[in-house]
Amino acid sequence: MTLKIEHVTKKFGDFMAVNDLSMTVKQGSMYGFLGANGAGKTTIFRMILGLLDATEGAITWNGQPITYASSKHIGYLPEERGLYPKMKVADQLVYLGQLRGMKKNEAKFAASKWLERFEVPHYAHKKVEELSKGNQQKIQVIASIIHKPSLIILDEPFSGLDPINVEMLKKAILDIQKEGATIVFSSHRMDHVEELCEQLCILHHGESIVSGTLSEVKRGFGLQNVRLKADFDLTYLGQMDGVSSFKPSKEGGIFQISEERTAHELLRAALEKGNIRYFAIEEPSLHDIFIQKVGENHA
Ligand SMILES: Nc1ncnc2c1ncn2[C@@H]1O[C@H](COP(=O)(O)OP(=O)(O)OP(=O)(O)O)[C@@H](O)[C@H]1O
């Protein structure tokens, strides 16, 4: 069961929201979409789910387009959260579970299990509107996974959650993946994608500007970071041959380099000047890659 997106384009009138996007998400993997506001993430999710028609191209799950009939096997956390504010939490989860083919008892059991897991069992009999935004978000996440879907699409699942709840949700998502689900999510947080996803794509104005496994993306970037801390100002080293950029930090700075020998030259040059307190060659973070690639493609 593979999710395949093949040469998909979406136009709204003359506006190109998604341009010739192709990708394959393997069964049981976790795929992350990164992109600035308006990059096209939600539009792609809606097309995957069949809520929007692609202008061109095809999207299939297990070889077939997703339709209402297959929706029992799909979980979706929409960007615009859509719970019934006046309905009680447990009643709502059971109702939504039943809509996706669960028996009432099964849905009740699953609802209480997830409410416990997300540490909100005491809200079961409260109306959704009485909950804080973050807790409503947790209920909405439960609503999208309660029926044990095999494909789960989460549009910014971490937004609005505090750090404790972010960790709780990450762990839950990883456990669901371990049980075999394929998970696709969007986020503005690079670290979440870096930590969770095997594959990712950076979208910019509806086009994929970087995609692949995390290690392919990092290797393909071609630059590494050298982090140096010293008792003196390192700015002058930013001019050295082989250094493509220098970012000063509190006690030193980060140099971007394309060849490892430049790292050793930097260290040697710095040691000639004075005392070095820290030296490390680091792979680029997704944050570095995002900033650089989106910057290069900025229209
Ligand atoms: N129904 C629509 N009609 C016209 N334009 C639309 C429509 N839906 C989306 N767009 C446009 O398509 C582009 C992509 O929007 P989309 O919501 O997919 O972005 P996104 O990456 O999810 O952004 P965000 O991170 O802000 O949620 C935007 O420029 C948006 O204005």
The ligand as a Tripos MOL2 file, in Angstrom:
@<TRIPOS>MOLECULE
LIG
   31    33     1     0     0
SMALL
NO_CHARGES

@<TRIPOS>ATOM
      1 N1         -9.9610   27.5390   -2.8510 N.pl3     1 LIG1
      2 C1         -8.9440   28.3210   -3.2130 C.ar      1 LIG1
      3 N2         -9.0900   29.2870   -4.1290 N.ar      1 LIG1
      4 C2         -8.0710   30.0740   -4.5250 C.ar      1 LIG1
      5 N3         -6.8090   29.9720   -4.0230 N.ar      1 LIG1
      6 C3         -6.6000   29.0240   -3.0890 C.ar      1 LIG1
      7 C4         -7.6430   28.1660   -2.6350 C.ar      1 LIG1
      8 N4         -7.1020   27.3230   -1.7020 N.ar      1 LIG1
      9 C5         -5.8020   27.6640   -1.5890 C.ar      1 LIG1
     10 N5         -5.4990   28.6790   -2.4210 N.ar      1 LIG1
     11 C6         -4.1760   29.3060   -2.5870 C.3       1 LIG1
     12 O1         -3.2400   28.2710   -2.8570 O.3       1 LIG1
     13 C7         -2.0000   28.5350   -2.1950 C.3       1 LIG1
     14 C8         -1.6370   27.3540   -1.3260 C.3       1 LIG1
     15 O2         -2.4970   27.3300   -0.1920 O.3       1 LIG1
     16 P1         -2.4070   26.2020    0.9250 P.3       1 LIG1
     17 O3         -3.5230   26.4520    1.8950 O.co2     1 LIG1
     18 O4         -2.3420   24.8830    0.2720 O.co2     1 LIG1
     19 O5         -0.9960   26.5280    1.5940 O.3       1 LIG1
     20 P2         -0.3220   25.9190    2.8830 P.3       1 LIG1
     21 O6          1.0520   25.4890    2.4810 O.co2     1 LIG1
     22 O7         -1.1830   24.8960    3.5140 O.co2     1 LIG1
     23 O8         -0.2050   27.2060    3.8120 O.3       1 LIG1
     24 P3         -0.2430   27.3840    5.4310 P.3       1 LIG1
     25 O9          1.0840   26.9210    5.9420 O.co2     1 LIG1
     26 O10        -0.4160   28.8700    5.5720 O.co2     1 LIG1
     27 O11        -1.3980   26.5990    5.9450 O.co2     1 LIG1
     28 C9         -2.1860   29.8330   -1.4160 C.3       1 LIG1
     29 O12        -1.6470   30.8930   -2.1770 O.3       1 LIG1
     30 C10        -3.7000   29.9650   -1.3110 C.3       1 LIG1
     31 O13        -4.0910   31.3230   -1.2510 O.3       1 LIG1
@<TRIPOS>BOND
     1     1     2 1
     2     2     3 ar
     3     2     7 ar
     4     3     4 ar
     5     4     5 ar
     6     5     6 ar
     7     6     7 ar
     8     6    10 ar
     9     7     8 ar
    10     8     9 ar
    11     9    10 ar
    12    10    11 1
    13    11    12 1
    14    11    30 1
    15    12    13 1
    16    13    14 1
    17    13    28 1
    18    14    15 1
    19    15    16 1
    20    16    17 2
    21    16    18 1
    22    16    19 1
    23    19    20 1
    24    20    21 2
    25    20    22 1
    26    20    23 1
    27    23    24 1
    28    24    25 2
    29    24    26 1
    30    24    27 1
    31    28    29 1
    32    28    30 1
    33    30    31 1
@<TRIPOS>SUBSTRUCTURE
     1 LIG1         1 GROUP 0 **** ****
